[in-house]
Amino acid sequence: MCGRYSLAGPNPANLRERFALGDEVPVRRRWNVAPGDDILAVTTSREGERRPDILRWGFVPFWAKDPKVGYKMINARSETAAEKPAFRDALSRRRCLILADGFYEWQPRAGQKKKQPFWITRADGEPFAFAGLWGTWHAPDDSVLRSCTIITTAANDRLTAIHDRMPVMLPSAHEEALWLDASTPAPLVQALMATLPSSAVTAREVGYAVSDARHDEPDCLDPPLPPAETAEPTLF
């Protein structure tokens, strides 16, 4: 799964240029994006024009009775999204880009109570887009919630020791354009939900600060603290 990610690059202007965001949406650094947050994305209008957008992470189907269901739909599996009632219409007509520069995964370790967090990025360190789906939910009070989910796939060989799943990281602007285009044939859409090769990603351990979903500060990317040294007994 993908349950936390980052958009921590120091220069928002680079992100605006890379994804043609213009000045329409706020761009701020995020070290620990969590489910339920409002996140930076690119969607399309009914006419198919790209538009920068802010979406709530956690997909809420239009037929849901309670928006809290979104916390259970932060990810959609690439293998089954076309079959799931919650996602199949969005996969056909409402695909989006979710902008990031890394994501986190936690590895269980023998003899260690806490799982070890890793920060996983492109090998070249560049920002990228997750393949996402979005939708609109209308509340009983007529307010509107626009929400999204991140597509996941099988992990590549480099990451499988950390976790068996990873988000779909679209490899270039070409694939991003195909993903957004509602006229892209279904077989090609399915092919776009591919695992990024091992050579294209890198992973490093980070400290436990990121494990608190409420903590969104630069130290989320700090390396782990060294193990506490055992003090030698004092002899009298």
C-alpha positions in Angstrom: 0.0 0.0 0.0 1.0 3.6 0.0 -0.1 5.3 3.2 2.3 8.3 3.4 4.3 10.3 1.0 6.3 13.6 0.6 6.5 16.6 -1.6 9.4 18.3 0.0 11.4 19.8 -2.8 12.7 23.2 -1.8 11.7 25.1 -5.0 7.9 25.3 -5.7 8.7 27.1 -9.0 10.3 23.9 -10.3 7.2 21.9 -9.5 4.9 24.5 -11.2 7.0 24.4 -14.3 7.3 20.6 -14.4 3.5 20.0 -14.1 2.3 23.3 -15.7 0.6 24.3 -12.5 0.6 28.1 -13.1 -0.3 30.2 -10.1 -3.8 28.8 -9.6 -3.1 26.5 -6.6 -0.9 26.9 -3.5 2.3 24.8 -3.5 3.9 24.1 -0.2 6.5 21.7 1.0 5.1 18.6 2.7 7.3 16.0 4.5 4.5 13.7 5.6 1.4 13.7 3.6 -1.2 11.5 5.3 -4.7 10.1 4.4 -7.4 12.7 4.9 -5.1 15.6 3.9 -5.9 18.0 1.0 -3.2 17.2 -1.6 -1.8 18.7 -4.8 -3.0 17.0 -8.0 -3.7 17.5 -11.7 -7.1 16.6 -13.1 -8.9 17.4 -16.3 -12.0 19.4 -17.2 -15.0 17.9 -19.1 -13.3 19.2 -22.2 -10.2 17.3 -21.4 -8.0 20.3 -20.4 -5.4 19.8 -17.7 -6.0 21.7 -14.5 -4.1 22.0 -11.2 -6.3 20.8 -8.4 -6.6 20.2 -4.6 -8.2 16.9 -3.7 -8.8 15.1 -0.4 -6.7 11.9 -0.1 -9.1 9.0 0.5 -11.6 8.2 -2.3 -15.3 8.8 -1.5 -17.6 7.1 -4.0 -20.6 9.3 -5.1 -23.0 6.7 -3.5 -21.3 6.7 -0.1 -23.4 7.6 2.9 -20.4 8.8 5.0 -17.3 10.5 3.7 -15.3 8.6 6.4 -15.3 5.6 4.0 -12.5 7.5 2.2 -10.0 6.5 4.9 -10.5 2.9 3.7 -9.9 3.9 0.1 -6.6 5.7 0.0 -5.3 3.0 -2.5 -6.8 1.1 -5.4 -5.2 -2.1 -6.6 -4.2 -1.9 -10.3 -5.2 -5.6 -10.7 -8.8 -5.0 -9.7 -9.6 -1.3 -10.0 -11.5 -1.9 -13.3 -13.8 -4.4 -11.5 -14.5 -2.6 -8.3 -17.8 -0.6 -8.2 -16.0 2.2 -6.2 -13.3 2.7 -8.8 -14.2 1.4 -12.2 -16.0 4.6 -13.4 -13.2 6.8 -12.2 -10.6 4.5 -13.9 -12.6 5.0 -17.2 -13.2 8.8 -17.0 -11.6 10.5 -14.0 -7.9 9.7 -13.8 -5.5 12.2 -12.2 -1.9 12.8 -11.3 -0.9 13.0 -7.6 2.3 15.0 -7.3 5.1 13.7 -5.0 8.8 13.4 -4.7 8.9 10.3 -2.5 6.8 7.9 -0.4 7.3 6.0 2.8 7.0 2.3 3.6 7.6 0.4 6.9 9.6 -2.8 7.1 9.0 -5.3 10.0 12.2 -6.5 11.6 12.9 -9.4 13.9 13.6 -8.3 17.4 12.5 -4.8 16.7 9.2 -3.6 18.2 8.8 -0.7 15.8 8.8 -1.2 12.0 11.7 0.6 10.2 10.5 3.4 8.0 12.1 3.9 4.5 11.8 6.9 2.2 11.6 5.8 -1.4 12.3 8.2 -4.3 13.2 8.2 -8.0 16.8 7.3 -8.4 17.4 10.7 -10.1 15.7 12.6 -7.2 13.2 14.3 -9.5 9.5 14.9 -8.6 7.0 12.5 -10.2 3.3 11.7 -10.4 1.4 8.8 -8.9 -1.3 7.4 -11.0 -4.5 8.4 -9.3 -8.3 8.4 -9.6 -10.6 11.1 -8.4 -14.3 11.7 -7.9 -17.0 14.0 -6.5 -19.2 13.4 -3.5 -22.3 15.5 -2.6 -23.1 15.8 1.0 -26.7 16.1 2.3 -26.1 19.8 3.0 -25.2 20.3 -0.7 -21.4 20.8 0.1 -19.1 19.0 -2.3 -16.0 16.9 -1.6 -13.5 16.1 -4.3 -11.4 13.1 -3.3 -8.8 10.8 -4.8 -7.0 7.5 -4.4 -3.5 6.3 -5.4 -3.1 3.2 -7.6 -0.8 0.5 -6.3 0.9 -2.4 -8.0 3.4 -5.2 -7.2 6.7 -4.0 -5.7 9.8 -4.2 -7.8 12.8 -6.4 -6.8 14.5 -3.6 -5.0 11.5 -2.8 -2.8 10.0 -6.2 -2.2 12.1 -6.8 0.9 10.5 -3.7 2.4 6.9 -4.3 1.2 5.2 -6.3 -1.5 3.2 -3.4 -2.9 4.2 0.1 -4.2 2.4 3.0 -5.8 2.2 3.4 -9.5 4.9 6.0 -10.3 4.3 7.2 -13.9 7.8 7.3 -15.5 7.6 10.4 -17.6 5.5 13.3 -18.9 4.5 11.1 -21.9 2.9 8.4 -19.6 1.4 11.2 -17.5 -0.4 12.6 -20.6 -1.7 9.2 -21.6 -3.0 8.6 -18.1 -4.9 11.9 -18.0 -6.3 11.5 -21.5 -9.9 10.1 -21.3 -9.6 8.7 -24.8 -6.6 6.4 -23.9 -7.8 2.8 -24.7 -8.5 0.6 -21.7 -5.7 -1.9 -22.5 -3.2 0.9 -22.6 -4.6 2.4 -19.3 -4.0 -1.1 -17.8 -0.5 -1.2 -19.2 0.3 2.2 -17.6 -0.3 0.8 -14.2 3.0 -0.9 -14.3 5.8 -1.4 -11.7 8.6 1.1 -12.0 11.9 -0.8 -12.6 14.3 -1.4 -9.7 16.9 0.8 -11.4 14.6 3.8 -11.4 14.1 3.9 -7.6 16.2 4.2 -4.5 15.3 3.7 -0.8 16.9 4.8 2.4 16.1 4.4 6.1 14.7 7.4 8.0 13.9 7.9 11.6 10.7 7.3 13.4 9.4 10.9 13.2 7.5 10.1 10.1 5.5 7.4 11.9 3.4 10.0 13.5 0.9 11.0 10.8 0.3 14.4 12.5 4.0 15.3 12.3 4.9 17.1 9.0 8.3 18.6 9.5 11.8 18.3 7.8 13.0 15.8 10.4 10.8 13.2 8.8 13.6 12.8 6.3 16.4 12.6 8.9 18.4 9.3 9.0 17.7 7.0 12.0 19.4 7.8 15.3 22.2 5.4 16.2 21.3 2.8 18.7 21.7 4.0 22.3 25.1 2.9 23.6 25.0 0.8 26.7 26.8 2.6 29.5 29.6 0.7 31.2 28.9 0.1 34.9 30.7 2.4 37.3 33.0 0.5 39.7 33.5 1.8 43.2 
